[in-house]
Amino acid sequence: MDKNVVELRGVYKTIHDLDVLRNITLEVREGEFLTLLGPSGCGKTTLLRLISGFEEPTQGSISIDGKDVAGLPPHERHVHTVFQSYALFPHMTVFENIAFGLRCQKLSQADIQTRVVDILSMVKLSKFSGRKPAQLSGGQQQRVAIARAIVNRPRVLLLDEPLSSLDYRLRKTMQIELKQLQRQLGITFIFVTHDQEEALSLSDRVVVMQEGVVEQVGTPRQVYEEPMSLTVANFIGEVNVFAGKVLSADNSKQVAVEVMGKQRTTKCGLALAPGEDVHVLIRPEDVRVWGKVEVEDASEMFAGQVEEVTYKGSTVDLMVRLENNQVVAAAEFFDEDDDRLEYKIGEPVWVSWAPGWEVILKHEA
């Protein structure tokens, strides 16, 4: 996946004097599953439309396979889009929907038959080839939309929140099938979603967007465990944010910070100076909550009181209000034989986390 299929350089998009996208520079690699992730209105769908050719950038360049595609209509870009609504032809059968693009290319009937049959088998719809879209479930319609796109053998498949209308169970199933299909085909997928879990589970890399700019690009693990800004940290899952002050920093990239009167030492690649104010981040699953009677030495812990207990099957989620009035989220794996997880609202507890699991961020301007 060393070759770049899509390249964007300094892309801006202005609509009604509003900068919807600002200075987007991005490279999409051959055969990767790239996800554009962000809240509604962040510009991710607009970016997808610029790549597809449905809109043109106000400034900057977009290249596909090394060729500048400025002014090229969608059908000349070797990309295909799967829309949120699927946009299937209601009067056509599944077979005819999939074959439509091939007929436009004036392929022979034999070639069309072979390619459509192969794709139907790949998306597990061979038995439904004669049905109309109204006779299909939501998941089946989604498969038809994808099949109609990939039968044309695009260089890049663009997917604009194609799973958003499915129920939770079907959505999870389709996520697995979509990833397996992408691996099988080897086609580059650019996927748009606002669902963090979906982005983390599907992607080779994630592009986190906010207010028209790219906040961070990285693997799912990088954007979750090593967020580069509070925006990314807060959008990708839950996170506890503490105010900290740098006590010391050395060349080995170790930094000591004070958090609520206690010292924490962790790795940090930032250039920090003693006395500098920072944010100290810790994920709920890295937080541990202890009953008062369980702890002999609480010198490195924080006192608090259980404010909320939520049983979620595999985890027990806790909200604990500390003595400084800050509320901390903790998620502990549930064990029915562990009485320690039978917390009660109002119960006094100790809160801790393993040293070194913190993420340190500078205060944002």
KOLDOKE-198116 format. One record per residue (C-alpha): residue number from 0; y, x, z. Coordinates in nm, 4 decimals, padded with zeros to 6 digits. Each point is the difference from the previous one (the first is absolute). Layout:
REM KOLDOKE-198116
R  num         y         x         z
R  NUM         Y         X         Z
...
END
This chain:
REM KOLDOKE-198116
R  num         y         x         z
R    0   00.0000   00.0000   00.0000
R    1   00.2362   00.2869  -00.0790
R    2   00.1602  -00.1569  -00.3078
R    3   00.2914  -00.2395   00.0443
R    4  -00.0347  -00.3246  -00.1945
R    5   00.3323  -00.1488   00.1087
R    6   00.3144   00.1905   00.0943
R    7   00.3288  -00.1442   00.1220
R    8   00.3066   00.2218   00.0262
R    9   00.3183  -00.1095   00.1754
R   10  -00.0553  -00.3677  -00.0727
R   11   00.2672  -00.2522   00.0996
R   12   00.0046  -00.3740  -00.0582
R   13   00.3194  -00.1979   00.0530
R   14   00.0038  -00.3798  -00.0112
R   15   00.3302  -00.1875   00.0467
R   16   00.1664   00.3162   00.1389
R   17  -00.2794   00.0400   00.2546
R   18  -00.2138   00.3140  -00.0050
R   19  -00.3515  -00.1432   00.0168
R   20  -00.1522   00.3467  -00.0510
R   21   00.1675   00.3318   00.0806
R   22  -00.1008   00.3426  -00.1215
R   23  -00.3741  -00.0640  -00.0297
R   24  -00.1929   00.3141  -00.0917
R   25  -00.3756  -00.0484  -00.0025
R   26  -00.3114   00.1381  -00.1661
R   27  -00.3157  -00.2063  -00.0455
R   28  -00.3171   00.2004  -00.0560
R   29  -00.2838  -00.0560  -00.2424
R   30  -00.2634  -00.2351   00.1421
R   31   00.1607  -00.0599   00.3389
R   32   00.0513  -00.3214   00.1922
R   33   00.3688   00.0040   00.0933
R   34   00.1522  -00.2747   00.2117
R   35   00.3670  -00.0965   00.0203
R   36   00.0407  -00.1323   00.3543
R   37   00.3022  -00.1578   00.1596
R   38   00.1567  -00.3219   00.1269
R   39   00.1230  -00.2747  -00.2298
R   40   00.3142   00.1052  -00.1847
R   41  -00.0615   00.3748   00.0267
R   42  -00.0238   00.0417  -00.3788
R   43  -00.3729   00.0572  -00.0485
R   44  -00.0503  -00.2823  -00.2535
R   45   00.3124   00.1073  -00.1879
R   46  -00.1439   00.3516  -00.0214
R   47  -00.3236  -00.1426  -00.1397
R   48   00.1954  -00.1960  -00.2618
R   49   00.1845   00.3148  -00.1072
R   50  -00.3289   00.1819  -00.0556
R   51  -00.1463  -00.2956  -00.1898
R   52   00.3044  -00.0339  -00.2256
R   53   00.1057  -00.3495   00.1057
R   54   00.3258   00.1567   00.1214
R   55   00.1881   00.3200  -00.0811
R   56   00.1491   00.2436   00.2545
R   57   00.3759   00.0198   00.0364
R   58  -00.0306   00.3765   00.0311
R   59  -00.2790   00.2587  -00.0064
R   60  -00.3168   00.0408  -00.2055
R   61  -00.3569  -00.1323  -00.0008
R   62  -00.2807   00.1829  -00.1812
R   63  -00.3569  -00.1091  -00.0666
R   64  -00.2406   00.2737  -00.1101
R   65   00.2977   00.2319  -00.0414
R   66   00.1844  -00.2352  -00.2377
R   67   00.3373  -00.1507   00.0918
R   68  -00.0497  -00.3769  -00.0285
R   69   00.3672  -00.1007   00.0012
R   70   00.0398  -00.3079  -00.2161
R   71  -00.3737  -00.0442  -00.0612
R   72  -00.1226  -00.3595   00.0489
R   73  -00.2905  -00.0638   00.2391
R   74  -00.2671  -00.0233  -00.2717
R   75   00.0799   00.3509  -00.1225
R   76  -00.0244   00.1727   00.3389
R   77  -00.3807  -00.0032   00.0448
R   78   00.0388  -00.1697   00.3374
R   79  -00.1061  -00.3488   00.1043
R   80   00.1202  -00.2178   00.2852
R   81  -00.1929  -00.2376   00.2244
R   82   00.2512  -00.2463   00.1428
R   83  -00.0103  -00.1741   00.3352
R   84  -00.0444  -00.3347  -00.1765
R   85  -00.2780   00.1429  -00.2276
R   86   00.1699  -00.1749  -00.3007
R   87  -00.3299  -00.1135  -00.1528
R   88  -00.0019  -00.2326  -00.3000
R   89  -00.1200  -00.3336   00.1466
R   90  -00.1293  -00.1376  -00.3330
R   91  -00.2173   00.3066  -00.0715
R   92  -00.3402   00.0886   00.1392
R   93  -00.0577   00.3135   00.2058
R   94  -00.1374   00.1728  -00.3092
R   95   00.2989  -00.0968  -00.2139
R   96   00.2490   00.1020   00.2680
R   97  -00.1527   00.3460   00.0140
R   98  -00.0312   00.0267  -00.3774
R   99   00.3587  -00.1049  -00.0678
R  100   00.1510   00.3491  -00.0020
R  101  -00.2787   00.1370  -00.2166
R  102   00.0552  -00.2751  -00.2572
R  103   00.3695   00.0915  -00.0088
R  104  -00.1098   00.3535  -00.0890
R  105  -00.2085  -00.1510  -00.2845
R  106  -00.3264   00.1589   00.1157
R  107  -00.3194  -00.1156  -00.1658
R  108  -00.1909  -00.2890   00.1536
R  109  -00.2921   00.2341   00.0732
R  110   00.2247   00.2437   00.1916
R  111   00.1635  -00.2836   00.1896
R  112  -00.3378  -00.1465   00.0955
R  113  -00.1317   00.3346   00.1231
R  114   00.3068   00.0925   00.2044
R  115   00.0464  -00.3417   00.1596
R  116  -00.3680  -00.0262   00.0945
R  117   00.0132   00.3465   00.1566
R  118   00.3113  -00.0849   00.2002
R  119  -00.1416  -00.3349   00.1123
R  120  -00.3009   00.1831   00.1385
R  121   00.2207   00.2572   00.1717
R  122   00.2058  -00.2642   00.1833
R  123  -00.3072  -00.2158   00.0745
R  124   00.1072  -00.2994  -00.2092
R  125  -00.2682  -00.0096  -00.2711
R  126  -00.1182  -00.3445   00.1127
R  127   00.3516  -00.1431  -00.0147
R  128   00.1051   00.1054  -00.3510
R  129   00.0158  -00.3599  -00.1267
R  130   00.2055  -00.1421   00.2858
R  131   00.3720  -00.0757   00.0016
R  132   00.2255   00.1563   00.2681
R  133   00.0289  -00.3328   00.1869
R  134  -00.3771   00.0102   00.0542
R  135   00.0158   00.3362   00.1763
R  136   00.0729   00.1050   00.3571
R  137   00.3031   00.2127   00.0820
R  138  -00.2100   00.3142   00.0176
R  139  -00.1621  -00.0738  -00.3353
R  140   00.3392  -00.0610  -00.1620
R  141   00.1177   00.3326   00.1375
R  142  -00.3013   00.1723  -00.1575
R  143   00.0765  -00.1635  -00.3355
R  144   00.3598   00.1242   00.0146
R  145  -00.1170   00.3540   00.0714
R  146  -00.2698  -00.0200  -00.2697
R  147   00.2557  -00.1197  -00.2562
R  148   00.2124   00.3050   00.0793
R  149  -00.2682   00.2701   00.0109
R  150  -00.1837  -00.1194  -00.3137
R  151   00.2970   00.1464  -00.1915
R  152  -00.0752   00.3423   00.1530
R  153   00.3504   00.0697   00.1313
R  154   00.1060   00.3411   00.1239
R  155   00.1511  -00.1668   00.3070
R  156  -00.0744  -00.3345   00.1640
R  157   00.2934  -00.1504   00.1911
R  158  -00.0851  -00.2562   00.2676
R  159   00.2774  -00.2088   00.1575
R  160  -00.1406  -00.1341   00.3305
R  161  -00.3063  -00.1480  -00.1749
R  162  -00.1812  -00.0802   00.3261
R  163   00.2826  -00.1690   00.1887
R  164  -00.1099  -00.3582  -00.0757
R  165  -00.3584   00.0505   00.1197
R  166  -00.1265  -00.0924   00.3455
R  167  -00.0726   00.2803   00.2473
R  168  -00.3764   00.0294  -00.0506
R  169   00.0196  -00.0125  -00.3806
R  170   00.2904   00.2422   00.0034
R  171  -00.2056   00.2567   00.1928
R  172  -00.2893  -00.0422  -00.2437
R  173   00.2274   00.0387  -00.3011
R  174   00.1572   00.3148   00.1462
R  175  -00.3425   00.1643   00.0037
R  176  -00.0824  -00.1200  -00.3503
R  177   00.3371   00.1134  -00.1348
R  178  -00.0431   00.3515   00.1357
R  179  -00.3560   00.0231  -00.1326
R  180   00.1160  -00.1231  -00.3416
R  181   00.2783   00.2583  -00.0108
R  182  -00.2436   00.2808   00.0788
R  183  -00.2435  -00.1276  -00.2622
R  184   00.2658  -00.0220  -00.2716
R  185   00.1952   00.3133   00.0887
R  186   00.3222  -00.1785  -00.0997
R  187   00.3228   00.0734   00.1861
R  188   00.0931  -00.2979   00.2187
R  189   00.3531  -00.0623   00.1274
R  190  -00.0230  -00.2737   00.2589
R  191   00.2848  -00.1899   00.1681
R  192  -00.0411  -00.1506   00.3467
R  193   00.1866  -00.0662   00.3237
R  194  -00.3277   00.0046   00.1964
R  195  -00.0355   00.3302   00.1881
R  196  -00.3723  -00.0373   00.0681
R  197  -00.0635  -00.0700  -00.3675
R  198   00.1971   00.3076  -00.1039
R  199  -00.1793   00.2282   00.2444
R  200  -00.3482  -00.1219  -00.0930
R  201   00.0413   00.0079  -00.3797
R  202   00.2214   00.2940  -00.0854
R  203  -00.0357   00.3645  -00.0854
R  204   00.3727   00.0281   00.0668
R  205   00.2603  -00.2390   00.1368
R  206   00.3679  -00.0193  -00.0980
R  207   00.1937  -00.1551   00.2891
R  208   00.3220  -00.1641  -00.1203
R  209   00.2970  -00.1437   00.1830
R  210   00.3264  -00.1384  -00.1403
R  211  -00.0493   00.1492  -00.3457
R  212  -00.0951   00.3534   00.1011
R  213  -00.3270   00.1852   00.0540
R  214  -00.0352   00.0811   00.3691
R  215  -00.3285   00.1934  -00.0217
R  216  -00.2870   00.0748  -00.2371
R  217  -00.3347   00.1096   00.1393
R  218  -00.3631  -00.0805   00.0626
R  219  -00.0703  -00.3022   00.2216
R  220  -00.0754   00.2360   00.2882
R  221   00.3226   00.1943  -00.0512
R  222   00.2297  -00.3022  -00.0024
R  223  -00.1755  -00.1463   00.3051
R  224  -00.0497   00.3095   00.2138
R  225   00.2960   00.2078  -00.1225
R  226   00.2861  -00.2420  -00.0788
R  227   00.3146   00.1794  -00.1125
R  228   00.2413  -00.2665   00.1257
R  229   00.0219  -00.2858   00.2457
R  230   00.0092  -00.2373  -00.2967
R  231  -00.3451   00.1171  -00.1135
R  232  -00.1391   00.0118   00.3545
R  233   00.1127  -00.3531   00.0786
R  234  -00.1203  -00.1463  -00.3292
R  235  -00.3443   00.1644  -00.0040
R  236  -00.1695  -00.1653   00.2934
R  237   00.1249  -00.0213   00.3578
R  238   00.1608   00.2921   00.1769
R  239   00.1520   00.0747   00.3398
R  240   00.3323   00.1849  -00.0205
R  241   00.1345   00.1913   00.2993
R  242   00.3294   00.1799   00.0425
R  243  -00.0597   00.3729   00.0499
R  244   00.1960   00.3202   00.0495
R  245  -00.1133   00.3403  -00.1246
R  246  -00.0661   00.2454   00.2848
R  247  -00.1207   00.2897  -00.2151
R  248  -00.1253   00.0809  -00.3510
R  249  -00.1683   00.3161  -00.1289
R  250  -00.1110   00.1596  -00.3255
R  251  -00.3567  -00.1254   00.0414
R  252   00.1347  -00.3502  -00.0696
R  253  -00.0608  -00.1085   00.3570
R  254   00.2700  -00.2109   00.1589
R  255   00.0382  -00.1130   00.3604
R  256   00.1859  -00.3258   00.0505
R  257   00.0981  -00.2035   00.3027
R  258  -00.1080  -00.3643  -00.0089
R  259   00.1019  -00.2228   00.2888
R  260   00.0244   00.2978   00.2325
R  261  -00.3325   00.1577  -00.0994
R  262  -00.0690   00.2923  -00.2333
R  263  -00.2130  -00.0362  -00.3114
R  264  -00.0982   00.2886  -00.2291
R  265  -00.1094  -00.0636  -00.3572
R  266  -00.0003   00.1467  -00.3501
R  267   00.3070  -00.0621  -00.2113
R  268   00.1113   00.1456  -00.3332
R  269   00.3661  -00.0931   00.0469
R  270   00.2759   00.2496   00.0777
R  271   00.1071  -00.1119   00.3475
R  272   00.2314   00.1455   00.2621
R  273  -00.0187  -00.0314   00.3796
R  274   00.2036  -00.2975   00.1196
R  275  -00.0383  -00.1892  -00.3284
R  276  -00.0752  -00.3722   00.0249
R  277  -00.3153  -00.1110  -00.1849
R  278  -00.2292  -00.2979  -00.0421
R  279  -00.3506   00.0369   00.1415
R  280  -00.2566  -00.2244  -00.1735
R  281  -00.3476  -00.0955   00.1173
R  282  -00.2327  -00.2567  -00.1590
R  283  -00.1454  -00.2800   00.2192
R  284  -00.3586   00.1202  -00.0560
R  285   00.0961   00.3377   00.1501
R  286   00.1364  -00.1564   00.3197
R  287  -00.2261  -00.0385   00.3036
R  288   00.0486  -00.2461   00.2849
R  289  -00.1538   00.0575   00.3433
R  290  -00.0330  -00.2213   00.3047
R  291   00.1728   00.1312   00.3109
R  292  -00.3275   00.0571   00.1861
R  293  -00.1458   00.2065  -00.2889
R  294   00.2572   00.2773   00.0190
R  295   00.0133   00.2798   00.2572
R  296   00.2677   00.2121  -00.1683
R  297   00.2680  -00.2008  -00.1783
R  298   00.2521   00.2823  -00.0278
R  299  -00.0195  -00.0056  -00.3817
R  300  -00.0130  -00.3786  -00.0303
R  301   00.2560  -00.2798  -00.0123
R  302  -00.0076  -00.2975   00.2352
R  303   00.0132  -00.3472  -00.1470
R  304  -00.1103  -00.3606   00.0221
R  305  -00.2207  -00.1919  -00.2426
R  306   00.2103  -00.2569  -00.1827
R  307  -00.2419  -00.1276  -00.2664
R  308  -00.3739   00.0250  -00.0718
R  309  -00.1398  -00.0924  -00.3435
R  310  -00.3732   00.0075  -00.0712
R  311  -00.0658   00.0722  -00.3701
R  312  -00.3754   00.0430  -00.0061
R  313  -00.0268   00.3713  -00.0636
R  314   00.3128   00.0864   00.2004
R  315   00.1970  -00.1161   00.2988
R  316   00.3740   00.0272  -00.0660
R  317   00.2312   00.0439   00.2951
R  318   00.3748  -00.0165   00.0468
R  319   00.1109   00.1953   00.3055
R  320   00.3549   00.0020   00.1359
R  321   00.0872   00.3384   00.1477
R  322   00.2271   00.0615   00.2969
R  323   00.2911   00.0785  -00.2346
R  324  -00.0524  -00.3468  -00.1546
R  325  -00.1405   00.1358  -00.3296
R  326  -00.2999  -00.1938  -00.1318
R  327  -00.2946   00.2093  -00.1227
R  328  -00.2766  -00.1264  -00.2314
R  329  -00.3551   00.1233   00.0571
R  330  -00.3205  -00.0794  -00.1906
R  331  -00.3328   00.0800   00.1622
R  332  -00.3443  -00.0558  -00.1512
R  333  -00.1754  -00.2836   00.1742
R  334  -00.3179   00.0635   00.1973
R  335  -00.1431  -00.3054   00.1772
R  336  -00.1608   00.2272   00.2596
R  337   00.3277   00.1721   00.0842
R  338   00.1730  -00.1841   00.2825
R  339   00.3018   00.2243  -00.0526
R  340   00.1054  -00.2141  -00.2976
R  341   00.0157  -00.3184   00.2106
R  342   00.3742   00.0334   00.0544
R  343   00.2058  -00.2818   00.1462
R  344   00.3615  -00.0859  -00.0756
R  345   00.2221   00.1421   00.2719
R  346  -00.2528   00.2678   00.1000
R  347   00.1559   00.3408   00.0864
R  348  -00.1402   00.2776  -00.2197
R  349   00.0494   00.3586  -00.1109
R  350   00.0696   00.0890  -00.3636
R  351  -00.0822   00.3324  -00.1667
R  352  -00.0913   00.1581  -00.3300
R  353  -00.1673   00.3218  -00.1049
R  354   00.2537   00.2858  -00.0340
R  355   00.0467   00.1097  -00.3604
R  356  -00.0421  -00.3449  -00.1563
R  357   00.3748  -00.0600  -00.0115
R  358   00.2101   00.0060  -00.3156
R  359   00.3507   00.1418   00.0410
R  360   00.2850  -00.1221  -00.2206
R  361   00.3649   00.0909  -00.0055
R  362   00.2550  -00.2711   00.0631
R  363   00.0911  -00.1595  -00.3305
R  364   00.3619  -00.0054  -00.1073
END
